[in-house]
C-alpha cells in the first residue's frame, strides 16, 4: 500500500537478507516467483531491473555503502544522477532530504567526517532520493 512501511524481522539465518535482496531486485529466485507490481522479476531484463531499482526501491545497506570521496550531498544526489535528473533538481532535493534528517549543516562533509549515526542518516536520505 502506498506510504506503508514494512519491517522484516527474524533470527540470524532466517532469510531476511535473502528476502530483501529478492524484493529489491538484487537477486532472482532459483525457484518460485517474486512479483513486484504484478511483474515476475525473474522474467525481465537486467536493464529493466536496474530501472525498477532506480525508480521504485530505496536501499539502506547495513554498512551504508557511502562513497568516501563524495560529500553527503553528492552521495544523496547519486541515485538522481543515474536517473538523469537535472543537476539543479538533484542539488535542491539532496539539500531538502538532508535537512529532513537533520544534516543540512553537514551537507559538504565526506563520510569520514561524519559520525556513524550521521552516515546512517545520509544513507536514509539517499534511499529516499528518487521518492520510491
N, CA, C and O atoms as a printed pandas DataFrame, in Angstrom:
     atom_number atom_name residue_name chain_id  residue_number  x_coord  y_coord  z_coord
0              1         N          UNK        A               1    0.840   -1.167    0.000
1              2        CA          UNK        A               1    0.000    0.000    0.000
2              3         C          UNK        A               1    0.895    1.244    0.000
3              4         O          UNK        A               1    1.912    1.276    0.693
4              5         N          UNK        A               2    0.529    2.238   -0.754
5              6        CA          UNK        A               2    1.348    3.446   -0.864
6              7         C          UNK        A               2    1.523    4.117    0.488
7              8         O          UNK        A               2    0.571    4.277    1.252
8              9         N          UNK        A               3    2.768    4.508    0.767
9             10        CA          UNK        A               3    3.092    5.185    2.007
10            11         C          UNK        A               3    3.305    4.261    3.188
11            12         O          UNK        A               3    3.601    4.718    4.292
12            13         N          UNK        A               4    3.159    2.977    2.966
13            14        CA          UNK        A               4    3.287    1.996    4.042
14            15         C          UNK        A               4    4.748    1.639    4.268
15            16         O          UNK        A               4    5.525    1.549    3.318
16            17         N          UNK        A               5    5.118    1.435    5.521
17            18        CA          UNK        A               5    6.437    0.949    5.886
18            19         C          UNK        A               5    6.270   -0.454    6.437
19            20         O          UNK        A               5    5.350   -0.717    7.212
20            21         N          UNK        A               6    7.155   -1.353    6.039
21            22        CA          UNK        A               6    7.095   -2.743    6.471
22            23         C          UNK        A               6    8.415   -3.105    7.118
23            24         O          UNK        A               6    9.478   -2.692    6.654
24            25         N          UNK        A               7    8.346   -3.876    8.187
25            26        CA          UNK        A               7    9.543   -4.350    8.877
26            27         C          UNK        A               7    9.652   -5.855    8.689
27            28         O          UNK        A               7    8.671   -6.580    8.856
28            29         N          UNK        A               8   10.841   -6.321    8.344
29            30        CA          UNK        A               8   11.104   -7.756    8.242
30            31         C          UNK        A               8   12.051   -8.103    9.371
31            32         O          UNK        A               8   13.176   -7.607    9.432
32            33         N          UNK        A               9   11.582   -8.965   10.271
33            34        CA          UNK        A               9   12.373   -9.309   11.451
34            35         C          UNK        A               9   12.462  -10.825   11.576
35            36         O          UNK        A               9   11.582  -11.554   11.119
36            37         N          UNK        A              10   13.534  -11.282   12.199
37            38        CA          UNK        A              10   13.696  -12.703   12.456
38            39         C          UNK        A              10   15.087  -12.977   12.965
39            40         O          UNK        A              10   15.955  -12.106   12.918
40            41         N          UNK        A              11   15.304  -14.188   13.453
41            42        CA          UNK        A              11   16.625  -14.532   13.976
42            43         C          UNK        A              11   17.665  -14.624   12.864
43            44         O          UNK        A              11   17.328  -14.702   11.682
44            45         N          UNK        A              12   18.917  -14.612   13.258
45            46        CA          UNK        A              12   20.021  -14.753   12.313
46            47         C          UNK        A              12   19.847  -16.030   11.497
47            48         O          UNK        A              12   19.545  -17.092   12.041
48            49         N          UNK        A              13   20.041  -15.911   10.189
49            50        CA          UNK        A              13   19.955  -17.076    9.312
50            51         C          UNK        A              13   18.555  -17.438    8.862
51            52         O          UNK        A              13   18.365  -18.467    8.214
52            53         N          UNK        A              14   17.565  -16.612    9.193
53            54        CA          UNK        A              14   16.179  -16.955    8.854
54            55         C          UNK        A              14   15.767  -16.537    7.446
55            56         O          UNK        A              14   14.667  -16.864    7.002
56            57         N          UNK        A              15   16.645  -15.814    6.736
57            58        CA          UNK        A              15   16.345  -15.437    5.356
58            59         C          UNK        A              15   15.939  -13.992    5.147
59            60         O          UNK        A              15   15.424  -13.648    4.083
60            61         N          UNK        A              16   16.158  -13.137    6.137
61            62        CA          UNK        A              16   15.787  -11.720    5.996
62            63         C          UNK        A              16   16.531  -11.064    4.838
63            64         O          UNK        A              16   15.917  -10.414    3.992
64            65         N          UNK        A              17   17.845  -11.233    4.798
65            66        CA          UNK        A              17   18.644  -10.598    3.737
66            67         C          UNK        A              17   18.289  -11.169    2.375
67            68         O          UNK        A              17   18.199  -10.426    1.398
68            69         N          UNK        A              18   18.089  -12.470    2.297
69            70        CA          UNK        A              18   17.695  -13.092    1.029
70            71         C          UNK        A              18   16.361  -12.527    0.565
71            72         O          UNK        A              18   16.196  -12.196   -0.609
72            73         N          UNK        A              19   15.416  -12.419    1.483
73            74        CA          UNK        A              19   14.105  -11.863    1.148
74            75         C          UNK        A              19   14.241  -10.428    0.649
75            76         O          UNK        A              19   13.633  -10.060   -0.357
76            77         N          UNK        A              20   15.032   -9.619    1.341
77            78        CA          UNK        A              20   15.216   -8.226    0.925
78            79         C          UNK        A              20   15.910   -8.130   -0.429
79            80         O          UNK        A              20   15.558   -7.279   -1.246
80            81         N          UNK        A              21   16.896   -8.997   -0.674
81            82        CA          UNK        A              21   17.578   -8.992   -1.970
82            83         C          UNK        A              21   16.629   -9.380   -3.096
83            84         O          UNK        A              21   16.748   -8.863   -4.207
84            85         N          UNK        A              22   15.693  -10.279   -2.828
85            86        CA          UNK        A              22   14.699  -10.650   -3.837
86            87         C          UNK        A              22   13.711   -9.510   -4.069
87            88         O          UNK        A              22   13.439   -9.146   -5.212
88            89         N          UNK        A              23   13.179   -8.949   -2.994
89            90        CA          UNK        A              23   12.233   -7.833   -3.119
90            91         C          UNK        A              23   12.898   -6.641   -3.797
91            92         O          UNK        A              23   12.263   -5.938   -4.584
92            93         N          UNK        A              24   14.169   -6.413   -3.494
93            94        CA          UNK        A              24   14.902   -5.282   -4.049
94            95         C          UNK        A              24   15.461   -5.501   -5.436
95            96         O          UNK        A              24   16.167   -4.644   -5.967
96            97         N          UNK        A              25   15.148   -6.649   -6.033
97            98        CA          UNK        A              25   15.598   -6.973   -7.400
98            99         C          UNK        A              25   17.115   -7.057   -7.500
99           100         O          UNK        A              25   17.678   -6.839   -8.573
100          101         N          UNK        A              26   17.779   -7.369   -6.397
101          102        CA          UNK        A              26   19.225   -7.585   -6.424
102          103         C          UNK        A              26   19.542   -9.035   -6.760
103          104         O          UNK        A              26   20.612   -9.332   -7.291
104          105         N          UNK        A              27   18.620   -9.933   -6.455
105          106        CA          UNK        A              27   18.740  -11.357   -6.771
106          107         C          UNK        A              27   17.457  -11.809   -7.440
107          108         O          UNK        A              27   16.411  -11.178   -7.286
108          109         N          UNK        A              28   17.539  -12.909   -8.189
109          110        CA          UNK        A              28   16.339  -13.542   -8.743
110          111         C          UNK        A              28   16.199  -14.910   -8.084
111          112         O          UNK        A              28   17.200  -15.534   -7.732
112          113         N          UNK        A              29   14.978  -15.375   -7.915
113          114        CA          UNK        A              29   14.783  -16.644   -7.216
114          115         C          UNK        A              29   15.271  -17.834   -8.038
115          116         O          UNK        A              29   15.232  -17.816   -9.268
116          117         N          UNK        A              30   15.730  -18.870   -7.332
117          118        CA          UNK        A              30   16.116  -20.115   -8.011
118          119         C          UNK        A              30   14.895  -20.999   -8.218
119          120         O          UNK        A              30   14.946  -21.958   -8.989
120          121         N          UNK        A              31   13.818  -20.691   -7.549
121          122        CA          UNK        A              31   12.560  -21.405   -7.710
122          123         C          UNK        A              31   11.423  -20.494   -7.312
123          124         O          UNK        A              31   11.620  -19.540   -6.559
124          125         N          UNK        A              32   10.244  -20.777   -7.807
125          126        CA          UNK        A              32    9.097  -19.939   -7.491
126          127         C          UNK        A              32    9.142  -18.611   -8.226
127          128         O          UNK        A              32    9.864  -18.455   -9.211
128          129         N          UNK        A              33    8.374  -17.670   -7.741
129          130        CA          UNK        A              33    8.279  -16.357   -8.384
130          131         C          UNK        A              33    8.345  -15.250   -7.344
131          132         O          UNK        A              33    7.921  -15.424   -6.202
132          133         N          UNK        A              34    8.877  -14.120   -7.754
133          134        CA          UNK        A              34    8.776  -12.890   -6.982
134          135         C          UNK        A              34    8.074  -11.897   -7.895
135          136         O          UNK        A              34    8.575  -11.556   -8.966
136          137         N          UNK        A              35    6.906  -11.437   -7.456
137          138        CA          UNK        A              35    6.137  -10.478   -8.234
138          139         C          UNK        A              35    6.274   -9.107   -7.597
139          140         O          UNK        A              35    6.082   -8.942   -6.393
140          141         N          UNK        A              36    6.604   -8.141   -8.414
141          142        CA          UNK        A              36    6.689   -6.753   -7.978
142          143         C          UNK        A              36    5.726   -5.969   -8.855
143          144         O          UNK        A              36    5.947   -5.823  -10.057
144          145         N          UNK        A              37    4.665   -5.469   -8.254
145          146        CA          UNK        A              37    3.580   -4.824   -9.011
146          147         C          UNK        A              37    3.071   -5.735  -10.122
147          148         O          UNK        A              37    2.788   -5.282  -11.231
148          149         N          UNK        A              38    2.959   -7.025   -9.809
149          150        CA          UNK        A              38    2.433   -7.996  -10.763
150          151         C          UNK        A              38    3.417   -8.466  -11.814
151          152         O          UNK        A              38    3.055   -9.257  -12.685
152          153         N          UNK        A              39    4.659   -7.994  -11.752
153          154        CA          UNK        A              39    5.682   -8.371  -12.737
154          155         C          UNK        A              39    6.600   -9.408  -12.113
155          156         O          UNK        A              39    7.134   -9.197  -11.024
156          157         N          UNK        A              40    6.784  -10.535  -12.805
157          158        CA          UNK        A              40    7.696  -11.580  -12.345
158          159         C          UNK        A              40    9.120  -11.111  -12.627
159          160         O          UNK        A              40    9.534  -11.040  -13.784
160          161         N          UNK        A              41    9.874  -10.790  -11.570
161          162        CA          UNK        A              41   11.197  -10.189  -11.767
162          163         C          UNK        A              41   12.205  -11.141  -12.396
163          164         O          UNK        A              41   13.219  -10.693  -12.930
164          165         N          UNK        A              42   11.945  -12.453  -12.343
165          166        CA          UNK        A              42   12.902  -13.389  -12.949
166          167         C          UNK        A              42   12.746  -13.456  -14.462
167          168         O          UNK        A              42   13.538  -14.109  -15.141
168          169         N          UNK        A              43   11.734  -12.787  -14.989
169          170        CA          UNK        A              43   11.484  -12.837  -16.432
170          171         C          UNK        A              43   11.755  -11.518  -17.149
171          172         O          UNK        A              43   11.410  -11.366  -18.321
172          173         N          UNK        A              44   12.364  -10.574  -16.461
173          174        CA          UNK        A              44   12.643   -9.306  -17.131
174          175         C          UNK        A              44   14.149   -9.085  -17.227
175          176         O          UNK        A              44   14.928   -9.702  -16.500
176          177         N          UNK        A              45   14.539   -8.212  -18.119
177          178        CA          UNK        A              45   15.962   -7.979  -18.398
178          179         C          UNK        A              45   16.649   -7.260  -17.241
179          180         O          UNK        A              45   16.000   -6.643  -16.396
180          181         N          UNK        A              46   17.970   -7.352  -17.224
181          182        CA          UNK        A              46   18.755   -6.659  -16.197
182          183         C          UNK        A              46   18.558   -5.147  -16.297
183          184         O          UNK        A              46   18.524   -4.462  -15.275
184          185         N          UNK        A              47   18.429   -4.623  -17.510
185          186        CA          UNK        A              47   18.222   -3.176  -17.648
186          187         C          UNK        A              47   16.864   -2.762  -17.074
187          188         O          UNK        A              47   16.741   -1.687  -16.488
188          189         N          UNK        A              48   15.850   -3.608  -17.237
189          190        CA          UNK        A              48   14.542   -3.322  -16.635
190          191         C          UNK        A              48   14.620   -3.396  -15.116
191          192         O          UNK        A              48   14.019   -2.579  -14.419
192          193         N          UNK        A              49   15.364   -4.381  -14.601
193          194        CA          UNK        A              49   15.562   -4.483  -13.154
194          195         C          UNK        A              49   16.272   -3.244  -12.623
195          196         O          UNK        A              49   15.922   -2.728  -11.562
196          197         N          UNK        A              50   17.272   -2.769  -13.364
197          198        CA          UNK        A              50   18.011   -1.574  -12.943
198          199         C          UNK        A              50   17.080   -0.362  -12.885
199          200         O          UNK        A              50   17.183    0.455  -11.969
200          201         N          UNK        A              51   16.173   -0.242  -13.858
201          202        CA          UNK        A              51   15.212    0.870  -13.846
202          203         C          UNK        A              51   14.289    0.776  -12.631
203          204         O          UNK        A              51   14.007    1.779  -11.976
204          205         N          UNK        A              52   13.825   -0.434  -12.340
205          206        CA          UNK        A              52   12.960   -0.627  -11.170
206          207         C          UNK        A              52   13.707   -0.247   -9.901
207          208         O          UNK        A              52   13.175    0.468   -9.052
208          209         N          UNK        A              53   14.949   -0.728   -9.770
209          210        CA          UNK        A              53   15.745   -0.406   -8.579
210          211         C          UNK        A              53   15.950    1.097   -8.457
211          212         O          UNK        A              53   15.886    1.649   -7.358
212          213         N          UNK        A              54   16.195    1.757   -9.578
213          214        CA          UNK        A              54   16.478    3.190   -9.553
214          215         C          UNK        A              54   15.278    4.057   -9.241
215          216         O          UNK        A              54   15.419    5.111   -8.621
216          217         N          UNK        A              55   14.090    3.624   -9.663
217          218        CA          UNK        A              55   12.915    4.479   -9.529
218          219         C          UNK        A              55   11.934    4.043   -8.453
219          220         O          UNK        A              55   11.196    4.873   -7.922
220          221         N          UNK        A              56   11.911    2.765   -8.122
221          222        CA          UNK        A              56   10.854    2.260   -7.252
222          223         C          UNK        A              56   11.320    1.797   -5.883
223          224         O          UNK        A              56   10.506    1.621   -4.976
224          225         N          UNK        A              57   12.637    1.596   -5.724
225          226        CA          UNK        A              57   13.133    0.980   -4.497
226          227         C          UNK        A              57   14.244    1.836   -3.910
227          228         O          UNK        A              57   15.137    2.279   -4.632
228          229         N          UNK        A              58   14.195    2.066   -2.623
229          230        CA          UNK        A              58   15.264    2.769   -1.917
230          231         C          UNK        A              58   15.965    1.809   -0.972
231          232         O          UNK        A              58   15.310    1.125   -0.185
232          233         N          UNK        A              59   17.277    1.750   -1.040
233          234        CA          UNK        A              59   18.053    0.819   -0.228
234          235         C          UNK        A              59   18.809    1.549    0.873
235          236         O          UNK        A              59   19.377    2.619    0.654
236          237         N          UNK        A              60   18.807    0.957    2.053
237          238        CA          UNK        A              60   19.703    1.385    3.126
238          239         C          UNK        A              60   20.468    0.135    3.526
239          240         O          UNK        A              60   19.921   -0.760    4.171
240          241         N          UNK        A              61   21.721    0.080    3.145
241          242        CA          UNK        A              61   22.528   -1.100    3.405
242          243         C          UNK        A              61   23.058   -1.079    4.835
243          244         O          UNK        A              61   23.224   -0.014    5.430
244          245         N          UNK        A              62   23.322   -2.262    5.377
245          246        CA          UNK        A              62   23.813   -2.375    6.747
246          247         C          UNK        A              62   25.104   -1.584    6.944
247          248         O          UNK        A              62   25.298   -0.977    7.997
248          249         N          UNK        A              63   25.985   -1.582    5.949
249          250        CA          UNK        A              63   27.242   -0.841    6.039
250          251         C          UNK        A              63   27.144    0.539    5.376
251          252         O          UNK        A              63   28.154    1.226    5.226
252          253         N          UNK        A              64   25.947    0.940    4.985
253          254        CA          UNK        A              64   25.608    2.247    4.395
254          255         C          UNK        A              64   26.112    2.422    2.964
255          256         O          UNK        A              64   25.439    3.064    2.157
256          257         N          UNK        A              65   27.297    1.862    2.623
257          258        CA          UNK        A              65   27.837    1.936    1.261
258          259         C          UNK        A              65   27.911    3.360    0.710
259          260         O          UNK        A              65   27.614    3.592   -0.462
260          261         N          UNK        A              66   28.303    4.301    1.546
261          262        CA          UNK        A              66   28.513    5.670    1.077
262          263         C          UNK        A              66   29.843    5.735    0.346
263          264         O          UNK        A              66   30.783    5.019    0.691
264          265         N          UNK        A              67   29.923    6.587   -0.654
265          266        CA          UNK        A              67   31.164    6.757   -1.412
266          267         C          UNK        A              67   32.034    7.757   -0.662
267          268         O          UNK        A              67   31.661    8.918   -0.493
268          269         N          UNK        A              68   33.193    7.294   -0.217
269          270        CA          UNK        A              68   34.034    8.100    0.681
270          271         C          UNK        A              68   34.568    9.369    0.030
271          272         O          UNK        A              68   34.838   10.345    0.730
272          273         N          UNK        A              69   34.727    9.383   -1.284
273          274        CA          UNK        A              69   35.240   10.566   -1.971
274          275         C          UNK        A              69   34.149   11.613   -2.208
275          276         O          UNK        A              69   34.451   12.741   -2.597
276          277         N          UNK        A              70   32.893   11.252   -1.978
277          278        CA          UNK        A              70   31.765   12.150   -2.204
278          279         C          UNK        A              70   31.342   12.808   -0.892
279          280         O          UNK        A              70   31.506   12.233    0.184
280          281         N          UNK        A              71   30.802   14.008   -0.994
281          282        CA          UNK        A              71   30.205   14.672    0.168
282          283         C          UNK        A              71   28.850   14.023    0.461
283          284         O          UNK        A              71   28.352   13.207   -0.314
284          285         N          UNK        A              72   28.276   14.405    1.590
285          286        CA          UNK        A              72   26.935   13.920    1.928
286          287         C          UNK        A              72   25.964   14.271    0.800
287          288         O          UNK        A              72   25.163   13.435    0.380
288          289         N          UNK        A              73   26.042   15.505    0.317
289          290        CA          UNK        A              73   25.158   15.943   -0.766
290          291         C          UNK        A              73   25.353   15.095   -2.016
291          292         O          UNK        A              73   24.375   14.667   -2.629
292          293         N          UNK        A              74   26.592   14.850   -2.397
293          294        CA          UNK        A              74   26.868   14.065   -3.602
294          295         C          UNK        A              74   26.402   12.620   -3.454
295          296         O          UNK        A              74   25.917   12.024   -4.416
296          297         N          UNK        A              75   26.544   12.053   -2.255
297          298        CA          UNK        A              75   26.047   10.700   -2.020
298          299         C          UNK        A              75   24.534   10.641   -2.194
299          300         O          UNK        A              75   24.012    9.681   -2.760
300          301         N          UNK        A              76   23.831   11.655   -1.712
301          302        CA          UNK        A              76   22.374   11.688   -1.855
302          303         C          UNK        A              76   21.983   11.952   -3.309
303          304         O          UNK        A              76   20.962   11.445   -3.775
304          305         N          UNK        A              77   22.775   12.730   -4.019
305          306        CA          UNK        A              77   22.480   13.040   -5.422
306          307         C          UNK        A              77   22.697   11.844   -6.350
307          308         O          UNK        A              77   22.116   11.795   -7.434
308          309         N          UNK        A              78   23.515   10.892   -5.943
309          310        CA          UNK        A              78   23.918    9.792   -6.823
310          311         C          UNK        A              78   22.747    9.061   -7.490
311          312         O          UNK        A              78   22.777    8.901   -8.711
312          313         N          UNK        A              79   21.726    8.611   -6.767
313          314        CA          UNK        A              79   20.615    7.932   -7.455
314          315         C          UNK        A              79   19.912    8.831   -8.467
315          316         O          UNK        A              79   19.422    8.354   -9.491
316          317         N          UNK        A              80   19.863   10.124   -8.184
317          318        CA          UNK        A              80   19.210   11.057   -9.104
318          319         C          UNK        A              80   20.058   11.271  -10.348
319          320         O          UNK        A              80   19.526   11.478  -11.439
320          321         N          UNK        A              81   21.395   11.222  -10.184
321          322        CA          UNK        A              81   22.297   11.310  -11.341
322          323         C          UNK        A              81   22.019   10.155  -12.293
323          324         O          UNK        A              81   21.926   10.343  -13.506
324          325         N          UNK        A              82   21.885    8.947  -11.722
325          326        CA          UNK        A              82   21.631    7.761  -12.543
326          327         C          UNK        A              82   20.299    7.850  -13.275
327          328         O          UNK        A              82   20.132    7.249  -14.336
328          329         N          UNK        A              83   19.350    8.596  -12.716
329          330        CA          UNK        A              83   18.049    8.762  -13.360
330          331         C          UNK        A              83   18.042    9.921  -14.350
331          332         O          UNK        A              83   17.043   10.152  -15.030
332          333         N          UNK        A              84   19.155   10.652  -14.434
333          334        CA          UNK        A              84   19.268   11.724  -15.414
334          335         C          UNK        A              84   18.528   13.001  -15.052
335          336         O          UNK        A              84   18.205   13.799  -15.931
336          337         N          UNK        A              85   18.256   13.203  -13.770
337          338        CA          UNK        A              85   17.585   14.440  -13.365
338          339         C          UNK        A              85   18.530   15.629  -13.521
339          340         O          UNK        A              85   19.742   15.471  -13.375
340          341         N          UNK        A              86   18.002   16.803  -13.813
341          342        CA          UNK        A              86   18.850   17.992  -13.926
342          343         C          UNK        A              86   19.600   18.248  -12.617
343          344         O          UNK        A              86   19.071   18.013  -11.530
344          345         N          UNK        A              87   20.827   18.728  -12.736
345          346        CA          UNK        A              87   21.674   18.933  -11.557
346          347         C          UNK        A              87   21.010   19.845  -10.522
347          348         O          UNK        A              87   21.108   19.591   -9.322
348          349         N          UNK        A              88   20.343   20.892  -10.975
349          350        CA          UNK        A              88   19.703   21.804  -10.019
350          351         C          UNK        A              88   18.615   21.086   -9.215
351          352         O          UNK        A              88   18.435   21.369   -8.030
352          353         N          UNK        A              89   17.900   20.171   -9.842
353          354        CA          UNK        A              89   16.882   19.378   -9.147
354          355         C          UNK        A              89   17.558   18.452   -8.142
355          356         O          UNK        A              89   17.096   18.308   -7.010
356          357         N          UNK        A              90   18.658   17.824   -8.566
357          358        CA          UNK        A              90   19.410   16.933   -7.680
358          359         C          UNK        A              90   19.877   17.681   -6.431
359          360         O          UNK        A              90   19.705   17.205   -5.309
360          361         N          UNK        A              91   20.462   18.844   -6.641
361          362        CA          UNK        A              91   21.006   19.611   -5.517
362          363         C          UNK        A              91   19.905   20.073   -4.565
363          364         O          UNK        A              91   20.056   19.989   -3.347
364          365         N          UNK        A              92   18.811   20.555   -5.120
365          366        CA          UNK        A              92   17.703   21.032   -4.293
366          367         C          UNK        A              92   17.102   19.887   -3.484
367          368         O          UNK        A              92   16.858   20.030   -2.286
368          369         N          UNK        A              93   16.865   18.753   -4.139
369          370        CA          UNK        A              93   16.269   17.606   -3.441
370          371         C          UNK        A              93   17.237   17.048   -2.399
371          372         O          UNK        A              93   16.816   16.690   -1.299
372          373         N          UNK        A              94   18.532   16.969   -2.728
373          374        CA          UNK        A              94   19.522   16.472   -1.767
374          375         C          UNK        A              94   19.545   17.362   -0.528
375          376         O          UNK        A              94   19.566   16.863    0.597
376          377         N          UNK        A              95   19.542   18.669   -0.729
377          378        CA          UNK        A              95   19.528   19.587    0.414
378          379         C          UNK        A              95   18.285   19.355    1.272
379          380         O          UNK        A              95   18.372   19.270    2.497
380          381         N          UNK        A              96   17.134   19.253    0.618
381          382        CA          UNK        A              96   15.882   19.081    1.357
382          383         C          UNK        A              96   15.876   17.762    2.139
383          384         O          UNK        A              96   15.446   17.727    3.292
384          385         N          UNK        A              97   16.347   16.689    1.519
385          386        CA          UNK        A              97   16.388   15.394    2.211
386          387         C          UNK        A              97   17.365   15.423    3.384
387          388         O          UNK        A              97   17.066   14.898    4.456
388          389         N          UNK        A              98   18.519   16.030    3.185
389          390        CA          UNK        A              98   19.490   16.128    4.279
390          391         C          UNK        A              98   18.966   17.035    5.391
391          392         O          UNK        A              98   19.227   16.786    6.568
392          393         N          UNK        A              99   18.237   18.074    5.031
393          394        CA          UNK        A              99   17.610   18.931    6.042
394          395         C          UNK        A              99   16.609   18.123    6.866
395          396         O          UNK        A              99   16.546   18.261    8.087
396          397         N          UNK        A             100   15.830   17.284    6.194
397          398        CA          UNK        A             100   14.809   16.490    6.885
398          399         C          UNK        A             100   15.411   15.497    7.877
399          400         O          UNK        A             100   14.776   15.154    8.874
400          401         N          UNK        A             101   16.627   15.038    7.608
401          402        CA          UNK        A             101   17.277   14.107    8.548
402          403         C          UNK        A             101   18.233   14.841    9.484
403          404         O          UNK        A             101   19.028   14.212   10.182
404          405         N          UNK        A             102   18.156   16.174    9.498
405          406        CA          UNK        A             102   18.935   16.973   10.441
406          407         C          UNK        A             102   20.394   17.156   10.083
407          408         O          UNK        A             102   21.230   17.349   10.965
408          409         N          UNK        A             103   20.714   17.098    8.783
409          410        CA          UNK        A             103   22.118   17.208    8.366
410          411         C          UNK        A             103   22.387   18.341    7.386
411          412         O          UNK        A             103   23.390   18.303    6.673
412          413         N          UNK        A             104   21.526   19.338    7.332
413          414        CA          UNK        A             104   21.759   20.448    6.408
414          415         C          UNK        A             104   23.101   21.118    6.687
415          416         O          UNK        A             104   23.757   21.599    5.764
416          417         N          UNK        A             105   23.506   21.152    7.939
417          418        CA          UNK        A             105   24.771   21.792    8.321
418          419         C          UNK        A             105   25.996   20.926    7.995
419          420         O          UNK        A             105   27.128   21.388    8.135
420          421         N          UNK        A             106   25.784   19.678    7.563
421          422        CA          UNK        A             106   26.896   18.762    7.265
422          423         C          UNK        A             106   26.913   18.375    5.780
423          424         O          UNK        A             106   27.561   17.401    5.398
424          425         N          UNK        A             107   26.209   19.129    4.962
425          426        CA          UNK        A             107   25.983   18.780    3.561
426          427         C          UNK        A             107   27.275   18.618    2.753
427          428         O          UNK        A             107   27.325   17.796    1.838
428          429         N          UNK        A             108   28.307   19.380    3.074
429          430        CA          UNK        A             108   29.563   19.311    2.321
430          431         C          UNK        A             108   30.608   18.416    2.988
431          432         O          UNK        A             108   31.758   18.389    2.549
432          433         N          UNK        A             109   30.236   17.696    4.023
433          434        CA          UNK        A             109   31.168   16.803    4.711
434          435         C          UNK        A             109   31.203   15.435    4.032
435          436         O          UNK        A             109   30.191   14.949    3.528
436          437         N          UNK        A             110   32.373   14.836    4.030
437          438        CA          UNK        A             110   32.541   13.482    3.495
438          439         C          UNK        A             110   32.231   12.467    4.594
439          440         O          UNK        A             110   32.278   12.803    5.777
440          441         N          UNK        A             111   31.913   11.222    4.209
441          442        CA          UNK        A             111   31.543   10.213    5.207
442          443         C          UNK        A             111   32.546   10.058    6.350
443          444         O          UNK        A             111   32.144    9.835    7.492
444          445         N          UNK        A             112   33.837   10.172    6.062
445          446        CA          UNK        A             112   34.841   10.014    7.122
446          447         C          UNK        A             112   34.783   11.144    8.147
447          448         O          UNK        A             112   35.323   11.015    9.246
448          449         N          UNK        A             113   34.130   12.247    7.791
449          450        CA          UNK        A             113   33.983   13.387    8.694
450          451         C          UNK        A             113   32.661   13.337    9.472
451          452         O          UNK        A             113   32.356   14.244   10.246
452          453         N          UNK        A             114   31.891   12.285    9.261
453          454        CA          UNK        A             114   30.585   12.145    9.895
454          455         C          UNK        A             114   30.607   11.004   10.905
455          456         O          UNK        A             114   31.358   10.040   10.752
456          457         N          UNK        A             115   29.784   11.121   11.928
457          458        CA          UNK        A             115   29.642   10.025   12.892
458          459         C          UNK        A             115   28.874    8.877   12.232
459          460         O          UNK        A             115   28.306    9.041   11.152
460          461         N          UNK        A             116   28.864    7.732   12.881
461          462        CA          UNK        A             116   28.112    6.592   12.360
462          463         C          UNK        A             116   26.635    6.905   12.204
463          464         O          UNK        A             116   26.015    6.519   11.213
464          465         N          UNK        A             117   26.071    7.606   13.182
465          466        CA          UNK        A             117   24.665    7.989   13.104
466          467         C          UNK        A             117   24.391    8.959   11.966
467          468         O          UNK        A             117   23.358    8.875   11.302
468          469         N          UNK        A             118   25.323    9.881   11.745
469          470        CA          UNK        A             118   25.171   10.827   10.630
470          471         C          UNK        A             118   25.296   10.100    9.296
471          472         O          UNK        A             118   24.556   10.400    8.360
472          473         N          UNK        A             119   26.218    9.153    9.196
473          474        CA          UNK        A             119   26.343    8.358    7.971
474          475         C          UNK        A             119   25.044    7.602    7.693
475          476         O          UNK        A             119   24.598    7.517    6.549
476          477         N          UNK        A             120   24.450    7.058    8.740
477          478        CA          UNK        A             120   23.194    6.334    8.585
478          479         C          UNK        A             120   22.108    7.266    8.049
479          480         O          UNK        A             120   21.319    6.868    7.192
480          481         N          UNK        A             121   22.063    8.490    8.544
481          482        CA          UNK        A             121   21.055    9.447    8.077
482          483         C          UNK        A             121   21.299    9.862    6.628
483          484         O          UNK        A             121   20.345   10.097    5.886
484          485         N          UNK        A             122   22.572    9.955    6.212
485          486        CA          UNK        A             122   22.867   10.214    4.792
486          487         C          UNK        A             122   22.333    9.053    3.954
487          488         O          UNK        A             122   21.733    9.267    2.900
488          489         N          UNK        A             123   22.553    7.826    4.423
489          490        CA          UNK        A             123   22.066    6.647    3.697
490          491         C          UNK        A             123   20.537    6.652    3.605
491          492         O          UNK        A             123   19.977    6.260    2.581
492          493         N          UNK        A             124   19.868    7.087    4.657
493          494        CA          UNK        A             124   18.403    7.189    4.639
494          495         C          UNK        A             124   17.967    8.236    3.616
495          496         O          UNK        A             124   17.040    8.000    2.841
496          497         N          UNK        A             125   18.629    9.385    3.612
497          498        CA          UNK        A             125   18.302   10.435    2.637
498          499         C          UNK        A             125   18.536    9.937    1.217
499          500         O          UNK        A             125   17.725   10.191    0.326
500          501         N          UNK        A             126   19.648    9.224    1.001
501          502        CA          UNK        A             126   19.946    8.692   -0.336
502          503         C          UNK        A             126   18.876    7.691   -0.766
503          504         O          UNK        A             126   18.474    7.677   -1.929
504          505         N          UNK        A             127   18.413    6.857    0.160
505          506        CA          UNK        A             127   17.385    5.865   -0.167
506          507         C          UNK        A             127   16.078    6.531   -0.594
507          508         O          UNK        A             127   15.298    5.947   -1.345
508          509         N          UNK        A             128   15.843    7.739   -0.121
509          510        CA          UNK        A             128   14.611    8.458   -0.452
510          511         C          UNK        A             128   14.770    9.387   -1.659
511          512         O          UNK        A             128   13.809   10.040   -2.065
512          513         N          UNK        A             129   15.958    9.452   -2.228
513          514        CA          UNK        A             129   16.271   10.436   -3.269
514          515         C          UNK        A             129   15.320   10.395   -4.457
515          516         O          UNK        A             129   14.906   11.446   -4.945
516          517         N          UNK        A             130   14.966    9.213   -4.931
517          518        CA          UNK        A             130   14.078    9.108   -6.090
518          519         C          UNK        A             130   12.628    8.878   -5.695
519          520         O          UNK        A             130   11.816    8.447   -6.514
520          521         N          UNK        A             131   12.302    9.166   -4.432
521          522        CA          UNK        A             131   10.934    9.064   -3.926
522          523         C          UNK        A             131   10.318    7.704   -4.247
523          524         O          UNK        A             131    9.288    7.615   -4.916
524          525         N          UNK        A             132   10.978    6.630   -3.749
525          526        CA          UNK        A             132   10.492    5.276   -4.101
526          527         C          UNK        A             132    9.107    4.979   -3.532
527          528         O          UNK        A             132    8.574    3.890   -3.743
